[in-house]
Amino acid sequence: MDRDGFGVLDSLYGVVSDRLEEKPRGSYTWSIASRGVEYVARKVAEEAVETLIEALRGNREGVIREASDLLYHLVVLLAMCGVKPGDVGSELRRRMK
């Protein structure tokens, strides 16, 4: 695993960024992004609640599924806001000092 654990998020960010730039027909990423930041932010909130529900149920597999959805939608939101995973990693490192 990479030092920050962000390798997969960096890769996902690259794919998401490409979709936002290319706007390919049939792309889920582009279809939600085209609805605006507010819509994607609501998707992030929805997935956070679903992750919370699975955690409270003690459903490990459900947490994994919902956390994956949460991270995906968060990466879309970050890309739309011009924030890279490394920017978040830098802030987390700063807070650990």
C-alpha positions as CSV (number, residue, x, y, z in Angstrom):
1,M,0.0,0.0,0.0
2,D,1.2,3.5,-0.7
3,R,2.4,5.6,2.2
4,D,-0.8,7.7,2.5
5,G,-3.3,5.0,1.5
6,F,-4.5,7.3,-1.2
7,G,-3.3,5.4,-4.2
8,V,-6.6,4.0,-5.2
9,L,-8.3,7.4,-4.6
10,D,-5.6,9.1,-6.8
11,S,-6.4,6.5,-9.6
12,L,-10.2,7.0,-9.2
13,Y,-9.6,10.8,-9.2
14,G,-7.9,10.5,-12.6
15,V,-10.7,8.5,-14.0
16,V,-13.3,10.9,-12.6
17,S,-11.4,13.9,-13.9
18,D,-11.3,12.3,-17.4
19,R,-15.0,11.7,-17.3
20,L,-15.7,15.3,-16.3
21,E,-13.5,16.6,-19.1
22,E,-14.6,14.2,-21.8
23,K,-18.4,14.1,-20.9
24,P,-18.9,10.7,-22.4
25,R,-22.4,9.6,-23.2
26,G,-23.6,6.9,-20.7
27,S,-21.0,7.9,-18.0
28,Y,-22.6,7.8,-14.5
29,T,-19.9,10.2,-13.4
30,W,-20.8,12.7,-16.0
31,S,-24.5,12.2,-15.5
32,I,-24.4,13.2,-11.8
33,A,-21.8,15.9,-12.3
34,S,-23.9,17.6,-15.0
35,R,-26.6,18.1,-12.3
36,G,-24.3,20.3,-10.3
37,V,-22.3,20.5,-7.1
38,E,-25.4,20.7,-5.0
39,Y,-26.7,17.4,-6.4
40,V,-23.4,15.6,-5.9
41,A,-23.0,17.0,-2.4
42,R,-26.5,15.5,-1.6
43,K,-25.3,12.2,-3.0
44,V,-22.2,12.3,-0.6
45,A,-24.6,13.0,2.3
46,E,-26.9,10.2,1.3
47,E,-24.0,7.7,1.1
48,A,-22.6,8.9,4.4
49,V,-25.9,8.1,6.1
50,E,-26.1,4.7,4.4
51,T,-22.6,4.0,5.6
52,L,-23.6,5.0,9.1
53,I,-26.7,2.8,9.0
54,E,-24.6,-0.3,8.0
55,A,-22.1,0.5,10.8
56,L,-24.8,0.7,13.4
57,R,-26.2,-2.6,12.1
58,G,-22.8,-4.2,12.6
59,N,-22.8,-5.2,8.9
60,R,-19.1,-5.2,7.9
61,E,-19.8,-6.0,4.2
62,G,-22.5,-3.3,4.1
63,V,-20.0,-0.8,5.5
64,I,-17.5,-1.7,2.8
65,R,-20.1,-1.3,0.0
66,E,-21.5,1.9,1.3
67,A,-18.1,3.4,2.2
68,S,-17.0,2.6,-1.4
69,D,-20.1,4.5,-2.7
70,L,-19.3,7.3,-0.3
71,L,-15.7,7.6,-1.3
72,Y,-16.6,7.5,-5.0
73,H,-19.1,10.3,-4.7
74,L,-16.7,12.3,-2.5
75,V,-14.0,12.0,-5.2
76,V,-16.5,13.3,-7.8
77,L,-17.3,16.2,-5.5
78,L,-13.6,16.9,-4.8
79,A,-12.9,16.9,-8.6
80,M,-15.7,19.3,-9.2
81,C,-14.3,21.6,-6.6
82,G,-10.7,21.4,-7.9
83,V,-9.5,19.5,-4.8
84,K,-7.1,16.6,-5.3
85,P,-6.8,13.6,-2.9
86,G,-3.3,14.7,-2.2
87,D,-4.6,18.1,-1.0
88,V,-6.7,16.2,1.6
89,G,-3.8,14.0,2.4
90,S,-1.6,17.0,3.1
91,E,-4.2,18.4,5.5
92,L,-4.5,15.1,7.3
93,R,-0.7,14.9,7.7
94,R,-0.7,18.5,9.0
95,R,-3.3,17.5,11.6
96,M,-1.3,14.5,12.8
97,K,1.6,16.7,14.0
